[in-house]
Amino acid sequence: MPLQAAPPSGKPCWECLAPTSDTVWECLAPTFLPFPQTAYNTPMRTIFPFTAIVDQQTMKRALVLNAINPLIGGVLIRGERGTAKSTAARALAALLPEIEVVADCPYSCDPHDAASLCDTCRERLSLGGTLPNAVRRTRMVELPVSATEDRVVGTLDIERALKMGERRFEPGVLAAANRGLLYVDEVNLLDDHVVDLLLDSAAMGVNFVEREGISFSHPARFILVGTMNPEEGELRPQLLDRFALCVEIKGLNDARQRMDVLERCVQFDQEPEGFREEWEPRERKLSEDIARARALLPRVRYDDTDLFAIAQLAAAMKVDGHRSDIVILKTAVANAAFSGRTEVESEDILMAAELALPHRMKRQPFQDEEIRFEELKAKLEKAQAEAVSVAEETQADADVKKKTW
């Protein structure tokens, strides 16, 4: 992709970029770095407000919790066509708080977090240089179904490394998505190996690339959102389990709610800027709530009683492996932070379990899914009662210690 001159308008890239453009500009950087075509922000005026989506509270909560803590591991939204899956993913990116980045870094490193800097930024600091700062919107990256491995993780220039002894890395989609949102529509149609790479990076927060004995790594912490229509095919159980949270959504059956959807869509089509202005106060409040929850997250505490309840609940639901236990804990901590609390409560665990367990449980033919949720609540109450009993026995020897993630 050729490196071109700066856009004449001087506007940020998400305002001056046409969807058919071949180049994406990081307009706040002193030098202009090309990214894959998928790395662009849709103009704000064309994005339907997140808070204007009618109902679908479970889906919206799952997205918000991943925005608070991207290391939860992503959310998969499964549902029939026309249920605002893609709309919700794009709207989430639009309301995320602005972030401070190293202005000329292709990985959008945080200049105040030395532990998460890329190798290039670390080297600049070690040589006594400074990191130029800039503030910009959170980037949203959309991954096409036809994406290849090299397009996703990036490529190493092997010829240059062998001839000149220099490591030259061409950033991929994961580099552009760092500290942003990575959206994969129709994830069930994506190559399984590529899905594996995305989920690995989302879980570890790092992208590793190795070719012919030459390796390179860079930070890759992003909010992973995948959507799919089960009518077009299912994900393999191994990949389904790798998505931390999963939400099943359906079209609204209430006539009043369907009328609200119709009215809001018509208003947005006729006057998008005016519609966004009308919903701006609610968008701003939710954005501030997410920023506040991110700051509160490290201070949220849990104890052995909470851990026992989570473990007992997962065991009672006969869930394979231990990934669900870890996901429930991370999600419960994020939910507590979003609620403005510094301690995990039973409602946080239940909310997390409803998002983390259903797609991991072994389903029986003709089993009613609503009954499973009632069973989930009953087993959580039983697990909590057993946890209290264990805590009382432990209390006789020592005080229960509070922990943070």
Residue pairs with C-beta under 8 A, 6 or more apart in sequence:
1 22
1 23
1 34
2 23
2 34
3 32
3 34
4 23
4 32
5 32
6 25
6 27
6 32
7 13
7 16
7 25
7 27
9 15
9 16
10 27
11 27
12 27
12 28
12 136
12 137
13 24
13 25
13 26
13 27
13 40
13 41
14 40
14 41
14 42
14 43
14 44
14 137
15 43
15 44
16 25
16 27
17 24
17 25
17 40
17 41
19 40
19 42
21 37
21 40
22 37
23 34
23 35
23 37
24 34
24 35
24 36
24 37
24 39
24 40
24 176
25 32
26 32
26 33
26 35
26 106
28 101
28 103
28 134
28 135
28 136
29 103
29 104
29 134
30 103
30 104
30 132
31 104
33 104
33 106
35 106
35 171
35 175
35 176
36 151
36 172
36 173
36 176
38 141
38 142
38 143
38 144
38 147
38 173
38 176
39 139
39 141
39 173
39 176
39 177
40 139
40 140
40 141
41 93
41 137
41 139
41 140
42 90
42 94
42 140
44 94
44 276
45 272
45 273
45 276
46 272
47 90
47 91
47 94
47 276
48 87
48 90
48 91
48 268
49 91
49 94
49 95
49 275
49 276
49 279
49 280
49 282
49 283
50 60
50 88
50 91
50 92
50 94
50 95
50 283
50 286
51 95
51 279
51 282
51 283
51 286
52 264
52 268
52 275
52 279
52 282
53 60
53 84
53 87
53 88
53 91
54 252
54 257
54 260
54 261
54 264
55 252
55 257
56 83
56 84
56 88
56 249
58 247
58 249
58 354
58 355
59 77
59 84
59 85
59 88
59 247
59 249
60 88
61 335
61 351
61 355
62 75
62 77
62 245
62 247
62 355
63 75
63 88
63 89
63 92
63 225
64 92
64 286
64 290
64 338
65 72
65 245
65 331
65 334
65 335
65 338
65 355
66 72
66 74
66 75
66 223
66 224
66 225
66 244
66 245
67 92
67 96
67 181
67 223
67 290
68 290
68 293
68 294
68 297
68 334
68 337
68 338
69 294
69 297
69 330
69 333
69 334
69 337
70 202
70 205
70 221
70 222
70 223
70 224
71 203
71 205
71 221
71 330
72 244
72 245
72 327
72 330
72 331
72 334
73 199
73 202
73 203
73 224
73 242
73 243
73 244
73 245
73 327
73 330
74 199
74 202
74 223
74 224
74 225
74 226
74 243
74 244
74 245
75 224
75 225
75 226
75 243
75 244
75 245
75 246
75 247
75 355
76 187
76 226
76 227
76 228
76 235
76 240
76 243
76 245
76 246
76 247
76 359
77 85
77 88
77 89
77 225
77 226
77 227
77 228
77 246
77 247
77 249
78 227
78 228
78 229
78 230
78 246
78 247
78 248
78 249
79 85
79 227
79 229
79 230
79 247
79 248
79 249
79 250
80 229
80 231
80 250
80 251
81 229
81 231
82 251
83 249
83 250
83 251
84 249
85 227
85 249
86 183
86 185
86 227
89 181
89 183
89 185
89 225
89 227
90 140
90 183
92 181
92 223
92 225
93 138
93 139
93 140
93 180
93 181
93 183
94 140
94 283
95 283
95 286
95 287
95 290
96 137
96 138
96 181
96 287
96 290
97 138
97 287
97 288
97 290
97 291
97 294
98 135
98 136
98 137
98 138
99 108
99 110
99 135
99 136
99 137
99 138
99 179
100 110
100 111
100 112
100 133
100 134
100 135
101 108
101 109
101 110
101 111
101 133
101 134
101 135
101 136
101 179
102 108
102 109
102 110
102 111
102 117
102 121
102 131
102 132
102 133
102 134
103 132
103 133
103 134
104 132
105 118
105 120
105 121
105 131
106 171
106 175
106 176
107 118
107 171
107 175
107 178
107 218
107 219
108 139
108 178
108 179
108 180
109 116
109 117
109 118
109 121
109 131
109 178
109 219
110 116
110 117
110 179
111 121
111 131
111 133
114 122
114 125
116 205
116 219
116 221
117 125
117 219
118 218
118 219
119 216
119 217
119 218
121 131
124 130
124 131
125 131
138 179
138 180
138 181
139 176
139 177
139 179
139 180
139 181
140 180
140 181
140 183
141 173
141 176
141 177
141 180
141 181
141 182
141 183
141 222
142 183
142 184
142 185
143 152
143 173
143 182
143 183
143 184
143 190
143 198
145 185
145 186
145 189
145 190
147 173
147 190
147 194
148 194
149 193
149 194
149 197
150 172
151 172
151 173
152 172
152 173
152 174
152 194
152 197
152 198
153 172
153 173
153 174
153 197
153 201
153 207
153 209
154 169
154 170
154 171
154 172
154 174
154 175
154 207
154 209
154 216
155 169
155 170
155 172
155 209
155 211
156 167
156 168
156 169
156 170
156 209
156 211
156 214
156 216
157 168
157 169
157 170
158 211
158 212
158 214
160 166
160 168
161 167
161 168
161 214
167 214
167 216
169 209
169 216
169 218
171 218
172 207
173 182
174 182
174 197
174 198
174 201
174 207
174 218
174 220
174 222
175 207
175 218
175 220
177 220
177 222
178 218
178 219
178 220
178 221
178 222
179 219
179 221
179 222
180 222
180 223
181 222
181 223
181 225
182 198
182 202
182 222
182 223
182 224
182 225
183 225
183 226
183 227
184 190
184 195
184 198
184 224
184 225
184 226
184 227
185 226
185 227
186 227
186 228
186 229
186 232
187 195
187 226
187 227
187 228
187 235
188 228
188 229
188 230
188 232
188 233
188 234
188 235
189 228
189 232
189 233
192 236
192 239
195 235
195 239
195 242
196 239
196 242
198 224
199 224
199 239
199 242
199 243
201 207
201 220
201 222
202 220
202 222
202 224
203 242
204 220
205 219
205 220
205 221
206 217
206 218
206 219
206 220
207 217
207 218
207 219
207 220
208 215
208 216
208 217
209 215
209 216
209 217
210 216
224 243
226 243
228 235
234 240
240 246
240 359
240 360
241 320
241 321
241 323
241 359
241 360
242 323
243 359
244 323
244 327
244 330
244 331
244 356
245 327
245 331
245 355
245 356
246 355
246 356
246 358
246 359
247 355
248 358
248 369
252 258
252 261
264 275
267 274
267 275
268 275
276 283
289 338
290 338
292 340
293 334
293 337
293 338
293 340
294 337
296 337
296 340
296 342
297 333
297 334
297 337
297 405
298 404
298 405
299 342
299 404
300 333
300 336
300 337
300 341
300 342
300 343
300 344
300 404
300 405
301 342
301 343
301 344
301 402
301 403
301 404
302 329
302 332
302 333
302 343
302 344
302 402
302 403
302 404
302 405
303 391
303 400
303 401
303 402
303 403
304 390
304 391
304 394
304 400
304 401
305 384
305 387
305 388
305 390
305 391
305 400
306 329
306 332
306 344
306 349
306 387
307 329
308 383
308 386
308 387
308 390
308 391
309 346
309 349
309 380
309 383
309 384
309 386
309 387
310 325
310 328
310 329
310 332
310 349
310 353
310 383
311 325
312 382
312 383
312 386
312 387
313 328
313 349
313 353
313 357
313 376
313 379
313 380
313 383
314 322
314 324
314 325
314 328
314 357
316 379
316 382
316 383
317 357
317 361
317 376
317 379
318 361
318 362
319 357
319 360
319 361
320 360
320 362
323 360
324 356
324 357
324 360
327 352
327 356
328 349
328 352
328 353
328 356
328 357
329 352
329 405
330 352
330 405
331 348
331 351
331 352
331 355
331 356
332 344
332 348
332 349
332 351
332 352
333 344
333 348
333 405
335 347
335 348
335 351
335 352
336 342
336 343
336 344
336 345
336 348
339 348
343 402
346 380
346 384
349 380
350 376
350 377
350 380
353 376
353 380
354 373
354 376
357 376
358 369
358 372
358 373
361 372
391 400
394 400
